[in-house]
Amino acid sequence: MSEDPARKAGAPARQGAGNSTAPPEQDASERSEFGSMPTPPGVPGQPRPADRGGWQALWLGVLAALLTVFFAPLGLVAAIAALVIGVRARRRAKRNSGTAPGAIAGIVLGGIGLAFSAFSLVLTVILWPEMSGYQECLGKANTNSDKQTCRQEWFPRIENKLNLPEGSMSRYGDLL
């Protein structure tokens, strides 16, 4: 195989039919598949980069919604994490002209989890003395009539604290 005389003299290689290499000053990761020009992100026809943070925010939002029902403080932490990760994923995707699938749903679920967790925690703090007294009374109750006495003693106190109509707690007594 013979070498090109221009190559021996130190001249750059000719671009043409058998030479598919890019100029040496351009990194291979910057070349597009159609030539030596770099492909900017978000060019039509090219897949845009997806941010995985959106999926993480979505799963944290679902976790926050579920944990809020069972353990509000942990639901609050998961909800805040879902909001932070979702917003960061959206910002990164916007900056990189990419997408963040699941980020908006994670933000929405995180917001819902945050609202319900905060409401649950505030209600627990406000009603702590009444609920503690009611649970203590139920712990000492041996019969159904004792449990009824506990309801008659503590439900009016909860209704007064929450400004509920008289007798409205009796419908939900079995939940407490």
Secondary structure as the mmCIF struct_conf table of DSSP 4:
data_model
#
loop_
_struct_conf.conf_type_id
_struct_conf.id
_struct_conf.beg_label_comp_id
_struct_conf.beg_label_asym_id
_struct_conf.beg_label_seq_id
_struct_conf.end_label_comp_id
_struct_conf.end_label_asym_id
_struct_conf.end_label_seq_id
HELX_LH_PP_P HELX_LH_PP_P1 SER A 2 ASP A 4
HELX_RH_AL_P HELX_RH_AL_P1 PRO A 5 LYS A 8
TURN_TY1_P TURN_TY1_P1 ALA A 9 GLY A 10
HELX_LH_PP_P HELX_LH_PP_P2 ALA A 11 GLN A 15
STRN STRN1 GLY A 16 GLY A 16
TURN_TY1_P TURN_TY1_P2 ALA A 17 GLY A 18
STRN STRN2 ASN A 19 ASN A 19
HELX_LH_PP_P HELX_LH_PP_P3 THR A 21 PRO A 23
TURN_TY1_P TURN_TY1_P3 PRO A 24 GLU A 25
BEND BEND1 GLN A 26 GLN A 26
HELX_RH_3T_P HELX_RH_3T_P1 ALA A 28 GLU A 30
STRN STRN3 SER A 32 SER A 32
TURN_TY1_P TURN_TY1_P4 GLU A 33 PHE A 34
STRN STRN4 GLY A 35 GLY A 35
BEND BEND2 SER A 36 MET A 37
HELX_LH_PP_P HELX_LH_PP_P4 PRO A 38 PRO A 40
TURN_TY1_P TURN_TY1_P5 PRO A 41 GLY A 42
TURN_TY1_P TURN_TY1_P6 PRO A 44 GLY A 45
BEND BEND3 GLN A 46 GLN A 46
HELX_LH_PP_P HELX_LH_PP_P5 PRO A 47 PRO A 49
STRN STRN5 ALA A 50 ALA A 50
HELX_LH_PP_P HELX_LH_PP_P6 ASP A 51 ASP A 51
TURN_TY1_P TURN_TY1_P7 ARG A 52 ARG A 52
HELX_RH_AL_P HELX_RH_AL_P2 GLY A 53 PHE A 70
HELX_RH_AL_P HELX_RH_AL_P3 ALA A 72 ARG A 95
TURN_TY1_P TURN_TY1_P8 ASN A 96 SER A 97
STRN STRN6 THR A 99 THR A 99
TURN_TY1_P TURN_TY1_P9 PRO A 101 GLY A 102
HELX_RH_AL_P HELX_RH_AL_P4 ALA A 103 LYS A 140
BEND BEND4 THR A 143 THR A 143
HELX_RH_AL_P HELX_RH_AL_P5 ASN A 144 LYS A 161
TURN_TY1_P TURN_TY1_P10 LEU A 162 ASN A 163
HELX_LH_PP_P HELX_LH_PP_P7 LEU A 164 PRO A 165
TURN_TY1_P TURN_TY1_P11 GLU A 166 GLY A 167
HELX_RH_3T_P HELX_RH_3T_P2 SER A 168 LEU A 175
#
